[in-house]
Amino acid sequence: MTPAALWHLCEAHDWFYMYSDDHAAWRAGAAEAAAIQAALRADLSLSPLYARWIAWVNGEAEHPTTLEDLGELKDQKAV
């Protein structure tokens, strides 16, 4: 998976799905989270990109707005 593809998964992900009262929304969020985790297991070089999103979720960083915010990650090619 390319960094751009993971970026789009993270951008579209409902990071707070686990708080939903709607089981369908929870199930969709859990499936998205599993897809993101699978991508990270397949390519550990994507971990800094994921860490940037987690920093935002935890209130430790500004919301990532573009892949270019992550510098060298935008230049990686699919393996």
GIUR-V385534 format. One record per residue. N is the residue number from 1. RES is the residue in one small letter. PHI is phi in radians with two decimals (* if undefined). PSI is psi in whole degrees, -180 to 180 (999 if undefined). OMEGA is omega in degrees with one decimal (NA if undefined). Layout:
# GIUR-V385534
n=N res=RES phi=PHI psi=PSI omega=OMEGA
n=N res=RES phi=PHI psi=PSI omega=OMEGA
This chain:
# GIUR-V385534
n=1 res=m phi=* psi=139 omega=178.5
n=2 res=t phi=-1.42 psi=158 omega=174.2
n=3 res=p phi=-0.99 psi=-37 omega=179.6
n=4 res=a phi=-1.11 psi=-39 omega=179.2
n=5 res=a phi=-1.15 psi=-43 omega=177.5
n=6 res=l phi=-1.15 psi=-39 omega=178.1
n=7 res=w phi=-0.96 psi=-47 omega=-178.2
n=8 res=h phi=-1.18 psi=-35 omega=174.6
n=9 res=l phi=-1.08 psi=-46 omega=-179.3
n=10 res=c phi=-1.18 psi=-39 omega=-179.4
n=11 res=e phi=-1.12 psi=-38 omega=-177.6
n=12 res=a phi=-1.50 psi=-13 omega=-175.2
n=13 res=h phi=-1.19 psi=140 omega=172.5
n=14 res=d phi=-1.51 psi=95 omega=-173.9
n=15 res=w phi=-1.14 psi=-14 omega=-177.0
n=16 res=f phi=-2.03 psi=25 omega=-177.3
n=17 res=y phi=-1.01 psi=-31 omega=-175.3
n=18 res=m phi=-1.16 psi=-12 omega=178.2
n=19 res=y phi=-1.67 psi=0 omega=-175.6
n=20 res=s phi=-1.28 psi=140 omega=173.4
n=21 res=d phi=-1.45 psi=-14 omega=-178.9
n=22 res=d phi=-1.59 psi=115 omega=-176.5
n=23 res=h phi=-1.10 psi=-33 omega=178.3
n=24 res=a phi=-1.11 psi=-41 omega=178.0
n=25 res=a phi=-1.17 psi=-40 omega=178.3
n=26 res=w phi=-1.11 psi=-46 omega=-179.6
n=27 res=r phi=-1.07 psi=-43 omega=178.7
n=28 res=a phi=-1.12 psi=-43 omega=178.6
n=29 res=g phi=-1.12 psi=-39 omega=178.4
n=30 res=a phi=-1.14 psi=-39 omega=177.8
n=31 res=a phi=-1.15 psi=-41 omega=176.9
n=32 res=e phi=-1.10 psi=-44 omega=179.8
n=33 res=a phi=-1.07 psi=-40 omega=178.9
n=34 res=a phi=-1.14 psi=-39 omega=178.7
n=35 res=a phi=-1.14 psi=-41 omega=177.8
n=36 res=i phi=-1.12 psi=-45 omega=179.6
n=37 res=q phi=-1.11 psi=-38 omega=177.9
n=38 res=a phi=-1.11 psi=-41 omega=178.4
n=39 res=a phi=-1.10 psi=-40 omega=179.5
n=40 res=l phi=-1.19 psi=-39 omega=177.0
n=41 res=r phi=-1.13 psi=-34 omega=-178.8
n=42 res=a phi=-1.30 psi=-27 omega=-176.7
n=43 res=d phi=-2.60 psi=95 omega=-177.3
n=44 res=l phi=-1.14 psi=-17 omega=179.4
n=45 res=s phi=-1.18 psi=-13 omega=178.1
n=46 res=l phi=-1.47 psi=-6 omega=-176.4
n=47 res=s phi=-0.99 psi=-40 omega=178.8
n=48 res=p phi=-1.07 psi=-35 omega=178.2
n=49 res=l phi=-1.12 psi=-47 omega=179.1
n=50 res=y phi=-1.09 psi=-41 omega=179.8
n=51 res=a phi=-1.05 psi=-35 omega=178.4
n=52 res=r phi=-1.12 psi=-41 omega=177.3
n=53 res=w phi=-1.17 psi=-40 omega=179.8
n=54 res=i phi=-1.12 psi=-38 omega=176.7
n=55 res=a phi=-1.05 psi=-39 omega=177.4
n=56 res=w phi=-1.17 psi=-46 omega=-179.4
n=57 res=v phi=-1.01 psi=-39 omega=-178.9
n=58 res=n phi=-1.46 psi=3 omega=178.1
n=59 res=g phi=1.34 psi=19 omega=-176.9
n=60 res=e phi=-1.72 psi=-5 omega=-177.6
n=61 res=a phi=-2.67 psi=163 omega=175.2
n=62 res=e phi=-1.21 psi=158 omega=177.8
n=63 res=h phi=-1.10 psi=127 omega=176.6
n=64 res=p phi=-1.11 psi=132 omega=-177.4
n=65 res=t phi=-1.85 psi=-32 omega=179.2
n=66 res=t phi=-2.54 psi=159 omega=176.1
n=67 res=l phi=-1.07 psi=-30 omega=-179.9
n=68 res=e phi=-1.10 psi=-21 omega=176.0
n=69 res=d phi=-1.04 psi=-20 omega=-174.2
n=70 res=l phi=-1.75 psi=11 omega=173.1
n=71 res=g phi=1.05 psi=-116 omega=-171.8
n=72 res=e phi=-1.11 psi=-21 omega=179.7
n=73 res=l phi=-1.08 psi=-31 omega=-178.8
n=74 res=k phi=-1.15 psi=-20 omega=-176.8
n=75 res=d phi=-1.59 psi=-7 omega=-179.6
n=76 res=q phi=-1.24 psi=148 omega=178.2
n=77 res=k phi=-1.85 psi=160 omega=176.4
n=78 res=a phi=-1.11 psi=143 omega=179.5
n=79 res=v phi=-1.67 psi=999 omega=NA
